[in-house]
């Protein structure tokens, strides 16, 4: 999950070196905290949150294959 989210985020932003993903595992849930540069927040969130929603959909689909639930939090 972590690698997938990091790959997607680095593809979207202007400063890929500022992208970091922190993963917290629970029994059935994974929390991914995506941190990007302040200038790149708009690119990751998108208009009306459409890109952020798409990122969450992709990670949820990948997590479903493993039988887990995932939550993506975007921070600057």
N, C-alpha and C positions, 0 to 999 in steps of 0.2 A: 504494500500500500504506500509506504513512505517513498519508495523509489518512483512509483507511478506519479504521485502528486508532485514530487520534486521535478520530474521530467516535464510535466505539463506546465508548471509555473515558470521554469527556466525558459521554456519556449515562448512564453507570452511577454516577459518583461524585457526592459532595456538593460538592466543591470543584473545578470544572472548570478553574480558572485554574492549578492545580498540575499538570495533566496535560501531559506533554511526551513526544514520540517522537523518538528519534534513529535515523536510518537509515544503515546501512553496506552499500554495494553491492559484490558480488563479481561474478565472471563469470556464474555461474549461481545464486548464492545471495544472499539479502537477509537481513540481521539487523536486526530492529527492537527497540529497547530502550524499553520503556514505563516511564515514571516517574510515580508518583502520590504523593499525600500519604500519610503513614503511617496516618492514620485511615481512608483509603479502600482500603487493601490488601485487606481482607476482602471488599469489594464487588466488586473486580476478580477476585479469585481464586475466591470462592464456596465453598459447602460441598463439601468433598472435591475442590476444584479444577475443578468442573464448568463454571463460567463461563469460567475461563482456558482450559480445553480447547475450549470453544465458540468463543472468540475466535481461538484458533490454527487451528481448523478453517475458519473463515470466511476468514482471511487466506491460508491455504494454497490454498483454492479460487480465490481471486482471483489469487494468484500463478501457479497452474497455467494460467490462461488466457494468461498472458504467457510461459509456458514456463520459469518460474523456481521456485526453492525458497525458502521463507521460514521464519525462526525468530523466534519472539517471546519476548523475555525481559522479565519483569516485575520492576521494582525499586522500592524506596521512597526 
